[in-house]
Amino acid sequence: MIAPTLLVLAVSVTAAEPRAARDPIALAREGAAAIEDRRFGEALEAFTEAAAMRPGNAGLCFGAGVAAFMLGRNDVAQTRFECALALDPSYLPPAVWLGELHYRAGRLHDAISIYETARQRYPGGRELQQRLVAWRREQELQSRFREARTAHFRALFEGPADEPLARQVVERLEAAYWRIGAALGAYPPEPITVVLYTREQFADITRLSAWSAAAYDGRIRVPLGRALEQPKELDRVLSHEFVHAMVAILGGRTVPAWVNEGLATVLEPEDPSDMEATPVRTNVGPELSKLHRSFAGLSARDAEIAYASAARAVRRVIEQGGVAALVALLGDLARGAPFASAFQQRIAMRYEDFVALVARD
């Protein structure tokens, strides 16, 4: 989602302004460079300091919002994006990011409202229109949904016939809540929403590959299929997606995919050793440093290998430092620490050395 061209705006807006003792122009450039390098903690500090010196600059608010968004600090990101739009209502990038933030938080009405306003200002914005069409379709579908609740989960489902499954889903998620929470020593502070779809609805809403069993983007999304007839598979899928929710809460949006997917696989209720055998048999496991981005665009075969490699690597991390060290690493990422330095501090090994170690396994 990060577009470098958007961040040039944050710098160029300030270029004609007079310099102060602490140069906001230089700070903005530092912040933009830090975002390019995915050093989001440093970016947030730079843009926040620059914005304090130039409180009327929408670009600086936007830069701080992007950094906060990536760190998972949604309240800060929302405030910064809203600040940018209040200062310059015609500024498109913060509207795009703010709409996405609301969407991922489940505030579909707010996301649509923001994009509708932006669309009026930019009638030629094709991507805005495409997102609006998709979100309105999702809103229409969700308007028919019913709800089942437990203490820590809220399930949305379409019709009365799905209510027994919805009840099972939230009950199984409650079991995962206590099992996984105990393993990580952490629990979600707010209830988590899970949306239950038909397979066709899931494909239409998420646009994910056919091999995807479920998804998490701020909400757990699950295609029902024959889930009632496969309770063990349902438990596995729900546990996996709940771990993704926990990783987002603990580590923000900068956690490498191999850590996220590997931990979710390791904490599934059944032993994933059959998956882990794949890279050994094929001898084509990817280098760990190439598994930092989402697996969503991979082929089914490449995804199978990537998940297995990620699980094996996370098991190695746990062997080296324990689960507590891994959770502490996630906390470091949420506070803005670069991954390699946080990894070395918590796991007592240089990340480059760990990558080489896993490659030899």
C-alpha positions in Angstrom: 0.0 0.0 0.0 2.9 2.4 0.5 3.4 4.6 -2.6 6.7 6.5 -2.6 5.2 9.2 -4.8 2.8 10.1 -2.1 5.6 10.7 0.3 7.3 13.1 -2.0 4.3 15.3 -1.5 5.0 15.5 2.2 8.5 16.8 1.5 7.8 19.1 -1.4 5.0 20.9 0.5 7.6 22.2 2.9 10.3 23.0 0.5 9.4 26.7 0.0 9.1 27.4 3.7 11.7 29.3 5.7 14.1 27.2 7.7 14.0 27.1 11.5 16.7 26.2 14.0 15.5 22.6 13.7 14.9 22.2 10.0 11.4 20.7 9.3 12.4 20.3 5.7 15.3 18.0 6.6 13.1 16.2 9.1 10.5 15.6 6.5 13.1 14.2 4.1 14.4 12.0 6.9 10.9 10.7 7.6 10.2 10.0 3.9 13.5 8.1 3.6 12.8 6.1 6.8 9.4 5.1 5.4 11.1 4.0 2.1 13.4 1.8 4.3 10.5 0.6 6.5 12.0 2.3 9.6 8.6 3.4 10.7 9.5 4.3 14.2 12.1 6.8 13.0 9.7 8.1 10.4 7.0 8.8 13.0 9.4 10.6 15.2 10.7 12.7 12.3 7.3 13.7 10.9 5.9 14.3 14.4 8.7 16.7 15.2 8.4 18.4 11.9 4.6 18.8 12.2 5.0 20.3 15.7 7.2 23.0 14.0 4.8 23.5 11.1 1.3 22.6 12.4 -0.4 24.0 9.3 1.4 21.5 7.0 -0.9 18.8 5.8 2.0 16.8 4.2 3.7 16.4 7.6 0.5 15.2 9.2 0.1 12.6 6.4 3.7 11.3 6.8 3.2 10.8 10.5 -0.1 9.0 9.7 1.5 6.6 7.3 4.2 5.7 9.9 1.7 5.3 12.7 -0.5 3.1 10.5 2.3 0.8 9.7 3.2 0.5 13.4 -0.4 -0.5 14.1 -1.1 2.7 16.1 -4.5 3.1 14.5 -5.7 5.9 16.8 -2.6 8.0 16.1 -2.8 7.3 12.4 -6.5 8.3 12.2 -5.8 11.6 14.1 -2.9 12.4 11.7 -4.8 11.6 8.5 -7.8 13.6 9.8 -5.4 16.5 10.6 -4.1 16.4 7.0 -7.6 16.5 5.5 -8.7 19.3 7.9 -5.7 21.4 6.7 -6.2 20.5 3.0 -9.5 18.8 2.1 -8.4 18.3 -1.5 -5.3 16.2 -0.4 -6.1 12.8 -1.8 -3.4 10.5 -0.2 -4.6 10.9 3.5 -8.2 10.3 2.3 -7.1 7.0 0.7 -5.2 5.8 3.8 -7.9 7.0 6.2 -10.6 5.1 4.2 -8.4 2.0 4.3 -7.9 2.3 8.0 -11.6 2.5 8.7 -12.2 -0.5 6.4 -9.7 -2.7 8.2 -11.3 -1.7 11.5 -14.7 -2.9 10.2 -16.1 0.7 9.9 -17.3 0.1 6.4 -19.8 3.0 6.4 -17.0 5.5 7.4 -14.7 4.1 4.8 -17.3 4.4 2.0 -18.2 8.0 3.1 -14.5 9.1 3.0 -14.0 7.5 -0.5 -17.2 9.0 -1.8 -16.0 12.5 -0.8 -12.6 11.8 -2.3 -14.3 10.5 -5.5 -16.2 13.8 -5.9 -12.9 15.7 -5.8 -11.2 13.2 -8.1 -13.9 11.9 -10.5 -11.2 10.3 -12.7 -9.8 8.2 -9.8 -10.3 4.7 -11.2 -8.9 2.9 -8.1 -11.2 4.9 -5.8 -14.2 3.9 -7.9 -13.2 0.3 -8.0 -12.8 0.2 -4.2 -16.2 2.0 -3.7 -17.9 -0.6 -5.9 -16.4 -3.4 -3.9 -17.1 -1.8 -0.6 -20.7 -1.0 -1.4 -21.3 -4.6 -2.5 -19.8 -5.8 0.7 -21.9 -3.3 2.7 -25.1 -4.6 0.9 -24.2 -8.2 1.7 -23.3 -7.4 5.4 -26.5 -5.5 5.9 -28.3 -8.9 5.7 -26.0 -10.5 8.3 -27.0 -11.5 11.8 -24.7 -11.7 14.8 -23.6 -14.2 17.5 -21.4 -13.1 20.4 -19.3 -14.5 23.1 -17.1 -12.6 25.6 -14.2 -12.2 23.2 -15.7 -12.7 19.7 -18.4 -11.4 17.4 -19.5 -13.6 14.5 -21.4 -12.2 11.5 -23.4 -14.7 9.4 -26.0 -14.4 6.7 -29.0 -16.4 7.6 -30.8 -18.4 10.3 -29.5 -21.7 8.8 -25.9 -20.6 9.6 -26.5 -19.7 13.2 -25.5 -23.2 14.6 -22.2 -22.9 12.8 -21.7 -19.3 13.9 -22.2 -20.4 17.5 -19.7 -23.2 17.0 -17.2 -20.8 15.4 -17.2 -18.4 18.3 -17.1 -21.2 20.9 -14.1 -22.7 19.1 -12.4 -19.3 18.9 -13.0 -18.9 22.7 -11.0 -22.1 23.2 -8.3 -20.8 20.9 -8.3 -17.5 22.8 -7.4 -19.2 26.1 -4.9 -21.7 24.6 -3.0 -19.3 22.4 -3.2 -16.5 24.9 -1.6 -18.7 27.5 1.1 -19.7 25.0 1.9 -16.1 24.2 1.3 -14.6 27.6 -1.0 -12.0 26.0 -4.7 -11.5 25.2 -6.6 -9.2 22.8 -7.9 -6.0 24.6 -11.0 -5.8 22.5 -13.5 -8.4 21.0 -12.5 -9.6 17.5 -15.0 -9.8 14.7 -15.2 -12.9 12.5 -17.3 -12.8 9.3 -18.6 -16.1 7.8 -19.1 -16.4 4.1 -20.0 -18.9 1.4 -16.9 -19.8 -0.6 -18.3 -17.6 -3.5 -18.8 -14.6 -1.2 -15.3 -15.1 0.3 -13.7 -15.1 -3.1 -15.6 -12.0 -4.2 -14.8 -10.0 -1.1 -11.2 -10.9 -0.5 -10.0 -11.6 -4.1 -7.5 -14.1 -2.6 -6.1 -17.2 -4.3 -8.2 -20.3 -4.4 -5.9 -22.0 -2.0 -6.7 -19.5 0.8 -8.6 -21.2 3.6 -9.4 -17.9 5.4 -8.0 -14.4 5.9 -7.3 -11.7 8.5 -7.3 -8.0 7.6 -8.6 -6.5 10.9 -11.4 -9.0 10.8 -11.2 -12.8 10.6 -12.9 -13.9 7.3 -13.9 -17.5 6.9 -15.6 -19.4 4.0 -18.0 -21.9 5.5 -17.9 -24.7 2.9 -18.2 -28.0 4.7 -16.8 -26.7 7.9 -19.3 -28.5 10.1 -18.2 -31.8 8.7 -14.5 -31.1 9.3 -14.2 -29.8 12.9 -10.5 -30.3 13.1 -9.9 -28.3 10.0 -12.2 -25.6 11.3 -10.2 -25.5 14.5 -6.9 -25.2 12.6 -8.2 -22.4 10.4 -9.7 -20.4 13.2 -6.6 -20.8 15.4 -4.3 -19.8 12.5 -6.3 -16.6 11.9 -6.6 -15.7 15.6 -2.8 -15.8 15.8 -2.7 -13.3 12.9 -5.0 -11.1 15.0 -2.6 -11.4 17.9 0.4 -10.6 15.8 -1.2 -7.5 14.5 -2.1 -6.4 18.1 1.4 -7.2 19.4 3.6 -6.2 16.5 1.7 -3.8 14.2 1.9 -4.1 10.4 5.7 -4.4 10.0 6.0 -8.0 11.1 7.7 -10.1 8.4 5.4 -12.6 6.8 7.5 -15.5 7.7 7.2 -14.6 11.4 3.5 -14.0 11.1 2.6 -17.1 9.1 5.2 -19.3 10.9 3.9 -18.5 14.3 0.3 -19.0 13.2 1.2 -22.4 11.8 3.2 -23.5 14.8 0.3 -22.6 17.1 -2.3 -24.5 15.2 -3.9 -27.2 17.3 -2.4 -30.1 15.3 1.3 -30.7 14.5 2.1 -29.3 11.1 5.1 -31.6 10.6 3.5 -33.0 7.4 3.8 -29.5 5.9 7.4 -29.1 7.2 8.5 -32.1 5.3 7.9 -30.4 1.9 11.0 -28.2 1.8 13.2 -31.1 2.8 11.7 -33.4 0.1 11.9 -30.8 -2.6 15.1 -29.1 -1.5 13.8 -25.8 -2.9 12.8 -23.9 0.2 13.2 -20.1 -0.3 15.7 -18.0 1.6 14.1 -16.6 4.7 15.0 -13.0 3.7 12.7 -13.5 0.7 9.7 -14.3 2.9 9.2 -10.9 4.4 6.2 -10.0 2.2 2.7 -11.5 2.1 2.4 -15.0 0.7 -1.0 -14.1 -0.8 0.2 -13.9 -4.4 2.1 -17.2 -4.4 1.0 -20.3 -6.3 -0.5 -23.1 -4.2 2.8 -25.1 -4.4 5.0 -22.1 -3.6 2.7 -21.1 -0.7 2.9 -24.6 0.7 6.7 -24.4 0.7 6.7 -20.9 2.1 4.4 -21.8 5.0 6.5 -24.8 5.8 9.7 -22.8 5.7 8.2 -20.1 7.9 7.0 -22.7 10.5 10.5 -24.3 10.6 12.1 -20.9 11.1 9.8 -19.9 13.9 10.4 -23.2 15.6 14.1 -22.3 15.4 13.5 -18.8 16.9 11.6 -20.4 19.8 14.4 -22.9 20.3 17.0 -20.1 20.4 15.1 -17.6 22.6 11.8 -19.0 23.7 8.2 -17.8 23.0 8.7 -14.8 25.4 11.6 -13.5 23.3 9.5 -13.8 20.2 6.7 -11.9 21.8 9.1 -9.2 23.0 10.4 -9.0 19.5 6.9 -8.2 18.3 6.6 -5.5 20.9 9.8 -4.0 19.7 8.5 -3.9 16.1 5.3 -2.1 17.3 7.5 0.5 19.0 9.3 1.1 15.7 12.5 -0.9 16.1 14.1 -2.1 12.8 13.5 -5.9 12.5 17.2 -6.9 12.2 18.3 -5.0 15.3 15.3 -6.1 17.4 15.9 -9.7 16.3 19.6 -9.6 17.4 18.6 -8.0 20.7 15.9 -10.5 21.6 17.2 -13.7 20.0 20.9 -13.1 20.7 21.9 -13.7 17.1 22.5 -11.6 14.1 19.6 -11.9 11.7 21.9 -12.6 8.8 23.4 -15.5 10.8 20.0 -16.9 11.6 19.0 -16.8 7.9 22.1 -18.8 7.1 21.4 -21.2 10.0 17.9 -21.9 8.7 19.1 -22.3 5.2 21.4 -25.2 6.4 18.6 -27.0 8.2 
